[in-house]
Amino acid sequence: MTGTGARTADPERGTLDKAAAENFPVAPFFLPRAWRADLMAVYGFARLVDDIGDGDLAPGGADARLLGVSPAEADDRLVLLDAFEADLRRVFDGTPRHPLLRRLQPTARRRSLTPEPFLGLIAANRQDQLVARYETYDDLLAYCELSANPVGRLVLAVTGTATPERIRRSDAVCTALQIVEHLQDVAEDLGRDRIYLPAADMKRFHVQETDLAVKTAGASVRALVAYEAERAQTLLNEGTPLVGSVHGRLKLLLAGFVAGGRAAIRAISAAEYDVLPGPPKASRLKLLREVGVTLRGEG
């Protein structure tokens, strides 16, 4: 990740450099060069829209200026998201203003991508500005349909491997990964006044919001986290046959996604479901072991 000065001077490079810090392989070295370039173009879009939605743009307003947003509105996330959506539409029928979207344009043409998955990611970040709590698990799944599932669909589109069955399996994997990330980031999300644990489940386990604002989780919070982790594991198991449906380097990439979810769930379990001190993370060795297990079709 670059420093703030570099991020301000070169928003495109600063955003793309964040790939190294992600929990999942964005465009690993073993993929064909053309795939890597196109996956990085998709990543640049997804990372920037998340940074807009989370208020994590670098100081200085370079991204706002590129999107044609006035300095007076440069801190208004909804205005920025609207401007970003307008620039996304130029990817498909004009010339985008932002360099990350100009980078995306040849990828969209080469891979016959459609606006829908990109619009879903924008809609998810717009929803984050308006919805801070989710009443039911189904409500959370509907959010994941916007915030997570488009990413997997874009990977399948870029690699030319999309089929209805693969999309269904991919959606299950992506939703699982999103839920796991929410479990890892309970404390961080609360700091943004967001709770992704369904309110109905919190009530079932007798968890109050104040129970999430302490340094270590009590028994009720741990039981709730374990319950949600089991749900994520079920979704991950449902999606795992996706790995066996493809071949070659793509098989290894998708195994990495599934293994990342499995390893994260194991790390949460190893922390006895106490996610409040900080995100439980799997070691690289444990992640690699999970990749092996996934590739062998075990577990």
Secondary structure, DSSP 8 states (H G I E B T S, - for coil): ---HHHHHH-HHHHHHGGGGGSSS-SS-TTS-HHHHHHHHHHHHHHHHHHHHHHT---TT-HHHHHTT--GGGTT-HHHHHHHHHHHHHHHHHS--SSHHHHHHHHHHHHTT--SHHHHHHHHHHHHHHH--B-SSHHHHHHHHHHHTHHHHHHHHHHTT---HHHHHHHHHHHHHHHHHHHHHTHHHHHHTT-B-S-HHHHHHTT--GGGGSSSS--HHHHHHHHHHHHHHHHHHHHHTHHHHTS-HHHHHHHHHHHHHHHHHHHHHHHTTT--TTS-----HHHHHHHHHHHHTT--
